[in-house]
Amino acid sequence: MSLGGGGKSGKRSTKKAAAPRKDNVNAVSNLLQPTGITVAEYGRRRRRLMDGLDNDAVALVPGAQIRLRNGDTAYPFRQDSNFIYLTGFSEPQALLVLLPERSQGESILFCREREPRAERYDGERLGPERAASALNLDDAFPWEDMDEILPGLIEGRRRIYFPLGSDADFDRRVLGWVHSLRTRIGADALPQCEFVDIGHLLHDLRLVKSPAELRLMRQAASISAAAHCQAMQACRPGLTEADLEAELLYSFRRGGAREAAYESIVAAGENACTLHYVRNSDPLRTGDLVLIDAGCEYLGYAADITRTFPASGKFTDLQRDLYELVLAAQHAAIDSARPGRHFNAPHEAAARILTEGLKDLKLLEGDLDELVATEAARRFCMHKTSHWLGLDVHDVGDYRVGEAWRELEPGMVLTVEPGLYFPPELADVPDAFKGIGIRIEDDVVVTRGEPEVLTGGVPKSVHAIEALMAEAR
């Protein structure tokens, strides 16, 4: 078949292959890991991406590669999020090629061939012969034939879209395909082509979640919420942070999520003042607050929850006052996550509440509006209140459009996570505050009306936390 403007290949297309027998259809479906997304939805996503490309463009979306941890032992494989979004295909060594308005087929996959010895070690592969029909693509070819076939596919295409700068090896491979084409045809006969980062187009598509994606995110949130409740109830002075992390990971697996979405933070006492603390090995002491920031990944989609609670099951008076200040800031921030508001509106709402509370506590002095304008509270909370959430825990999508904050739209999902931190080295702060770190985080969907809190299954009022912990004692 013709593979491009003059390029030819003797490789057989799978597009016109005979339909698989019924018993083989079941075998193929068992090879595809469940995603919760229909094949038709993946097709619509690819169509929307191609609608944003010129007809003389080509899009190259690589899957993830296996990475060695040490020796011949690999890190657990996790497919590239962009590749998941467009195909749902979970095997390594794969490339999606999208060619708008190509008569021989617009969507093409390169993937590993069947190989009995390798499959005996690592499991059965889908293989190119079955991939096209299983994934509703126009064609599929062996990964090993990519260098031979790709130059013909990109021939005549004036723009090549790919994740430019994300992977140096893939960048070099794209340059190699263009060089091969120029060598074969002649540089003077080939139109100049432009390399374009595909991120902007693809990330805007991923930013607004479909109903199917939101169902998966609700499940990720539900599993993660149950894990947080389990950790709260297991907590006792004398245990370690590692004991609570074990409760989380067990609960994730038991709930149907194979992996954590990110490395869990279990931080007791002053460890909670380290924002990305992951050592998770210190003992839990009476009087400590424990901050847990953890969420599972369910069928590719992340949850991200933070709760702070007393190791002994009861807040002290000062802990309660500071906690309720952070909680009030979070409520105000969540209420600001509405369509038509801008992305930074939740942060602005939280910052004002925190600043006012810190002023009441005599930790800040001056006019409230001026303190807010100068971000005086950043001394006690140095991070923003929100980030996007989806296939990645810090999901893709620009926070600004030009110089302006992006406007929130229904279907966007963001975290809301204000905090207050008083590390021991902080000057001019009463000793009673030092070593306290508090953060409260929920996952929020922007809707046409009230924001939807996905992670409400974990208690967060002082009374509800103490009651939950008391049940287990």
N, C-alpha and C positions, 0 to 999 in steps of 0.2 A: 504494500500500500504506500501511497505517497505520504511522507511525514513532514513536508514543509514546502517552501517555494523551491521545488527542484530536488529536494532531498529524498532519497529512496532507502528502503530497508527491506531485506528479505525476511524479517521476523514476522511470524504469523500474528495477526490481530486476534484478540479474544472477543472482540465486539460481536462477531457473527458466529461465534461458537455455538454448538447445539446446547439447548437448555439442559441443565443437569437433571439426572433422574431424581425421583422423589426422595429415595433413601440418601442420596448425596446432598440434597437441599438441607436436610436435618443435620447432616455432618458438618456442613459449612456453617450453619447458624450456631452450632455449638463452639466453633472456633472463634467467633466474634465475641469479645467480651461485652457484656451488657453495658449500655451507656445511658439508657433512659431517654434517648433522643431517636426519633424515627429516621430511617434512611431518607425519606422525603424531606425532612427538615434540613439534613445535611446538604441535600441538593439545592434547596432554596438559599442556603447560606452561600454556597459556591456561586449561584446565579447572581445574588446581590453583589458579591465581590466582583464578578466579571462585568456587571452593569456599571461599575465604577472605573473600568479600564477602557482605554481606547481599543478599537477593533484590531489595531496592528501591534498590540502589546501581548506579552506573555507573562504569566505569574508563576513563580517557582516557590513552593512552600515545602521545605524539608521537614521530615520527622526527626526525632531525637536519635542519637547513636548510643550504643552501649559504652559506658565509661568504666574503666578498671579502677577498683578501689585499691588493690595491691595484688601483686603476683598475677594469678589468673582468675581472681575473684572480682566480680563486677559489683558496682553500686546497684541497688534496686532500680530497675528500669522504670522510667516515667516518661510517657510520650510528650512531645512538645505541645504546648497548649494551643497554638495556632493550628497545628495539624489535627489535634483532637477536634477543634471547633469545626473544621471543614470536612472531616472524614469520619471521625469516630474510630479510626483504625489504630490498633494498639501495638503493632509490631515495630521493632526497630528497623533501621535501614529502609526507609521509604521516602518517596518524593512525589508530591502532587504537582502536576503541571496543568495550568488553565490557559486555554487558547481561545479567546472570544471569536465567534463567527467562523471557526474552522469547520469546514464541511465534513471532514473525516472524523470529527469528534473533538469536543472542547475540553473534556476532563479526562486526564490520563494519569495513571498511577505507575510508579516504579516500585517494586517490592522484591523481597527475597524469593528465590525459587524453592520448591520442595526439595528436600535433601534428606533421605532416610537416616543417615548416620547422625547428622546434626539434630534432627527431630527426635531421635531416640534419647538424646541428652536433654534437650531444651523444650520439647513439645512440638506438636504438629503446627505447621505454618499454613497460612491460607494459600499462598502461591499466586502468581499472576493469572494462571488459568481460571481460577475461581473468583479472583478479586473484583473484576469488573462488574459481574452480575450481583455479587454479594453486597457491594458498596454503591451500586447504581452509578457506576462510572462508565465512560465511553470505551475505555481501553485500559489494558494493563500490560506491562512488560517486565522482564527480569531486571533486577537491580544491577546485575553484572553487565547488562547491555546499555546502560545509561550513557556512557561516554560515546558510544557509537551512534545512538539515536538522538540524543538531545540537540546536537548542533543542527540537525535537520528540522527539528521542531521550532527552534528559535530563528531559523533563517527567514528573513523578510520582516521580522518583528522589530519595530523601532524603539520599543521600550521594554526593558526586562525588569519586572518587579520581583523583589525577593527581600529577605530580612537583611538588608545591607548593613554590614558592620557587626552583626550579632555573632557570627561564627567565621573566623578567619579561614578555616579550611574550606568552608562552603563558598566563601567569597573567591578563593583561588580556583575552585572548581568551575564556577561560573565564568571566570576570566579564561579558563582553559577551553571551555566549550566555544566561546566567542573566537578565541585564537585559532582553534581547530577549523572553525567555519571559514575564517578569513584566509587561512592557509589553503583550504580546499578550493574555495571559489575565487579568491583574489581580493585583496583589501580594496582595490579601486572599484570593483564590481558590487561590493556590499555596502548598503546604506549604513551610515553611522547609527549606532543604537545608544540609548541612554539607560543607565542603571538608576533605578528608583527604589527607595525603601518602601516596602509594602506595609510597614507598620501602621502608618496613619490611616489608610483605608480599612485595613483589617481590624484594627483596634477600635475604631468607631463602631464597627458592626458588633463587636463583642461587648461593648459598653452597655447596651440596652438588652436585657435578658428576655427571652421568650417565655411563654407559660411553662413549657417543658423544663427549661433551665431553672425557673423559680421552684418547680416541684422538687428538683434535685437539691436545690439549696435549702429548701425547708427541711428535707430529710437530713442533710448534713448538719443543719442547726439543731435538729431534734436529737440526733445521736450525740452531738457535742454537749448539748445541755444536760443530757442524762449523765454523761461522764463527769461534768463539773459537779453535779449533785452528789454523785458517788464519792468524789474526792472530798467534798465538804464533810460528808457524813463519816468518812474514814479518818478524818484528821484528828490527831491527838498530840499533845505535847509528848516528846520522847520519840516519836517517829521521825523520819527524815523527809526532806523534799523528794527524794527518790521514791519513797513509798507512795506518795501521792501521784507522782508521774506514772508509776506502775498501774495505779487504779485507773488513770485516764486512758492509758494505752489499751489495757484490758477491756475497758468499757467501749472504746472505739471499735475494737475487733468484734466484740460480742454484739454490737449494734449493727454490724454489717459494713463497717468502713475498714479497709485493710491498712490504711496509712493515716498518720497525722498530716495535716496540711502544711505544717511547719514545725520546727523544733520547739517543743513545749517549754514554757517558762513556768517554773514553780519556785517562787522566791519568798523566803520567810524573813521577817524582820527587815534589817537594813538592806538585804539583797534586793528587795523590791524597789529600791532607789536606782538600781542598775536596769535600764530600760530593756535591754536584750540579754538579761541574765539567763544562762542555760546550763550552768554547772549542775544545779539540781542535786546537791549532795549534803547540804547542811542540815543539822537537827532542827526540829520545830520546838520552840521554847514557849513556856507559859508567858503570856503578855505580848507575844508576836502577833502581827498581822501577816497573813499569807496571801500573796498575790499569785493567781494562776491565770496565765494567758495561753490558751490552748484551743485547738479546733481540729476536727477530722477532715479528711478529704473523702467525699462520697461520689463515686463514679465521675471523678475528675473535678468536682466542684468543692470549694473550700468553705469552711465555717471558721469564725474567728471571734472568740469570746474571752473576756477577762472579768474575773470576779475577785474581790478582796474580802477576806473574812478572818475572824480571830481564831488562832490556833486552839484556844481553850473553849471556844464556843460562845464567848461573851465579849462584846466591845467594851473598852474602857470609856469613860465620859469624853475624853479628848478624841479618841479614835472615832467615836460615834459622831461627834461634831464635825470632824474633818470629812468623814465618810458621807455624811448627809449633805455637806457642801458639794462634794463631787457628784453625788447623785442628783442634786438639784440642777447642777450644770448639765448633766447628761439629759435629763428630762427636757430642758430648754433646747438643747441641741437637736434631739430627736424631733421635737415639734417643728423645728426649722427645716427639716428635710422634706420639702414639699415642692411640687412642680412650679416653675417660675422663679423660685429662689435660686441663688447661685451656690456653687459647690462650697464656698467658704462660709456660708450663712450659719451652718451648725457650729463651726469653730468660733465664729464671732459671738454667737449666743452663749456658748459655754464660757468663753473667756470673760465676758462681762459678769456672769454670775460668780465665777471664781475670783475675779478681781474684787468685786464687792465684798465677798466673804472674807478674803484675806485682809481687806481694809478693816472689817469689823473685828477681826482677830488681832489687829494692831501689827500685822506683819507687813503691811503696806500703808503708806501715809500719803495724803494729797487728795486733789480733786479726782473724783471717780472717772469722769470723762477723759481727763488727761492721762490718768493711769491706764485706762483702756487703750487710748490712742498710742501710747508709748510702749504698749505690751509689757507692762511692769510685771505681770503675773508669770512671764516666761522664766523668771528666776526659779519658780516652783513647779512649772510644767513646760518643759522645753519642746514638746512635740505638738504637732497639729492634732486636731480632733478626729479626722476622718481620712480614709483612703477607699478606693474602689475595691470591690470584692467580686470574685467569680471563679473562673478556672484557675487563676492565681490568687494567692491570699492578698498580695498587693497587685490588684488586677490592672490590666492595661486600660488606656484611655487618658487623653489629655485633661488636666485640671483647669487649664486656661485655653481660651480661644482668642488668639492674639494677646492683647494685654488684659482682657476681661476674664473673670472667673466663668467657667462653663455653667450654663443654666441647667438645673436639675430637670429630668424628664421621667415620666412613669416608666418603670422597668429597670431603672438604674438601681444598683445595690451598693451601699457604702457602709463602712463601720462608723460607729459613734463612740469615742473612747477618751473622754477627758480624764485627767489625773492630777494628783498633787504629790510631790516628792520632796522629802526633807532629809537629804543625805547628812551624815554626821559632820562632814567638813563645812557645812553651810554656815557662814558667819552671821552674827547678829540675829540669831533665831534662838528662842528659849530651848533649853535642853530637852524639855518634855516632847518637843516636836521631832527631835532628831532621830533618824532611823525609821521614820514612818513613810511608807510609799503606798499610794492608793490609786487604782485605776479601775474603771467600770466600762466595759465595752459590750455593745450589742451590734448585730447585723440588721440593717434597716433597708427595706425596699421603698423607693419612692413610688407612690401610687397617685391616682387622680384625686384622692382625698387624704384621709389620715395616713401617716406613714405606717407601714407594716413592720413590726419588730419580729424578726424570724427567731430570735433566741430568747424569747420570753419564758421558756421553760426552766430557766435558772433563776431562783429568787435573787432579788437585789436590795430589797428594803432591809433595814436593820432587824426589824421584827421577824421577817420571813426567813432570813439567814439564820438567826439564833434559833428559831423554831425548828428549822430543818436539821440543824446540827444536834439539837436536843433530842430529836427522835431517835438518834442512833446511840444515845448514851444511856 
